Amino acid sequence: MGVRPSIRAGCLQSKTPRGASLRGVFFAEVRLSQRTRLFLAAAIVLVAGLSSAAAIYLVADDEPESTSYVIVGDAAYPVDPTRTKTYVRQLERFGGKAAVLFDDFNRWFAGLWQGKALGVTVGWISIATAATSESA
């Protein structure tokens, strides 16, 4: 039972036997080792991640919107209310030095997912993911 071409609706179609595959017709069958496939996957993850990170970094705005302002003379300056001495003093008074430390850590970690820092974070995550999938 061979493959025979037939013309249907003006286009050339080939009839393949049931269960046959067209895999070797369009693409050359290449057998890659598992190590090579993992290396290719790591390279794809790295390229996609770094290009996404670069796009995020170039497009993102680094200046956060402020919720309060301090007016000095005729100029208004944006101020983060969580960075004032009064806020830190009250936080330390109610929760101790550990509360201040955890608040700083929480704000740093939340800052990783906004603005240009998000692009840097995505870049490092893609590098780490590519490195771990390559070494597996």
C-alpha positions as CSV (number, residue, x, y, z in Angstrom):
1,M,0.0,0.0,0.0
2,G,2.0,3.0,-1.3
3,V,1.4,6.7,-1.2
4,R,-0.4,7.9,-4.2
5,P,-1.3,11.6,-5.0
6,S,-4.8,12.6,-5.7
7,I,-6.3,15.9,-6.9
8,R,-9.2,17.1,-4.8
9,A,-10.7,20.6,-5.0
10,G,-7.8,21.8,-7.2
11,C,-4.9,21.0,-4.9
12,L,-2.6,18.1,-4.8
13,Q,-3.0,15.9,-1.8
14,S,-1.2,12.7,-1.0
15,K,-3.1,9.9,0.6
16,T,-1.1,8.3,3.4
17,P,-2.0,4.9,4.8
18,R,-3.8,4.9,8.1
19,G,-1.4,5.3,11.0
20,A,1.4,6.7,8.9
21,S,3.1,9.9,9.9
22,L,4.0,12.9,7.8
23,R,6.8,13.7,10.2
24,G,9.6,12.8,7.9
25,V,8.0,14.6,4.9
26,F,8.2,18.2,6.2
27,F,10.9,18.0,8.8
28,A,14.0,15.8,8.8
29,E,13.9,13.3,11.6
30,V,16.7,14.2,13.9
31,R,17.3,12.2,17.0
32,L,18.6,14.4,19.8
33,S,20.0,13.1,23.1
34,Q,18.2,14.1,26.3
35,R,21.2,16.3,27.2
36,T,21.0,18.2,23.9
37,R,17.2,18.7,24.3
38,L,17.7,20.0,27.9
39,F,20.5,22.3,26.6
40,L,18.2,23.7,23.9
41,A,15.3,24.2,26.4
42,A,17.7,26.0,28.7
43,A,18.8,28.2,25.8
44,I,15.2,29.0,24.8
45,V,14.3,29.9,28.4
46,L,17.4,32.1,28.7
47,V,16.8,34.0,25.5
48,A,13.0,34.4,26.1
49,G,13.6,35.5,29.7
50,L,16.4,37.9,29.0
51,S,14.5,39.5,26.1
52,S,11.4,39.9,28.3
53,A,13.5,41.3,31.1
54,A,15.1,43.9,28.7
55,A,11.7,44.9,27.4
56,I,10.3,45.3,30.9
57,Y,13.3,47.3,32.0
58,L,13.1,49.6,29.0
59,V,9.4,50.2,29.2
60,A,8.9,50.4,33.0
61,D,8.7,53.7,34.9
62,D,11.0,53.8,37.9
63,E,9.3,56.6,39.8
64,P,6.6,55.4,42.2
65,E,3.5,57.5,42.7
66,S,3.7,59.2,46.1
67,T,0.8,59.5,48.5
68,S,2.0,62.6,50.4
69,Y,3.9,65.7,49.7
70,V,6.0,68.1,51.7
71,I,5.8,71.8,50.7
72,V,9.0,73.8,51.2
73,G,8.8,77.4,50.0
74,D,6.9,77.3,46.7
75,A,7.9,73.7,45.8
76,A,6.1,70.5,46.6
77,Y,8.3,67.4,47.1
78,P,6.9,63.8,47.1
79,V,7.6,61.9,50.3
80,D,7.1,58.3,51.1
81,P,5.2,58.3,54.4
82,T,6.8,54.9,55.5
83,R,10.3,56.4,55.3
84,T,9.7,59.2,57.8
85,K,11.3,59.2,61.3
86,T,7.9,59.4,62.9
87,Y,6.7,56.2,61.1
88,V,9.8,54.3,62.0
89,R,9.7,55.5,65.6
90,Q,6.0,54.5,66.0
91,L,6.7,51.1,64.4
92,E,9.6,50.4,66.7
93,R,7.6,51.5,69.7
94,F,4.7,49.1,69.0
95,G,6.6,46.2,67.4
96,G,10.2,46.5,68.4
97,K,13.3,46.4,66.2
98,A,12.1,43.2,64.6
99,A,9.0,45.0,63.3
100,V,11.2,47.6,61.7
101,L,13.5,45.0,60.2
102,F,10.6,43.0,58.8
103,D,8.9,46.1,57.5
104,D,12.1,47.1,55.6
105,F,12.4,43.5,54.2
106,N,8.8,43.5,53.1
107,R,9.2,46.8,51.3
108,W,12.4,45.7,49.7
109,F,10.8,42.5,48.5
110,A,7.7,44.3,47.2
111,G,9.9,46.7,45.4
112,L,11.5,43.8,43.4
113,W,8.2,43.4,41.5
114,Q,7.7,47.0,40.4
115,G,9.3,49.3,37.9
116,K,12.8,48.7,36.5
117,A,13.6,46.3,39.3
118,L,11.0,43.9,37.9
119,G,13.1,43.7,34.7
120,V,16.2,42.9,36.7
121,T,14.4,40.3,38.7
122,V,13.0,38.6,35.7
123,G,16.5,38.6,34.2
124,W,18.0,36.9,37.2
125,I,15.1,34.4,37.5
126,S,15.6,33.4,33.8
127,I,19.3,33.0,34.3
128,A,18.8,30.8,37.4
129,T,16.1,28.7,35.6
130,A,18.3,28.2,32.6
131,A,21.3,27.3,34.7
132,T,19.4,24.7,36.8
133,S,17.7,23.1,33.8
134,E,21.1,22.9,32.0
135,S,22.8,21.2,35.0
136,A,20.0,18.6,35.3
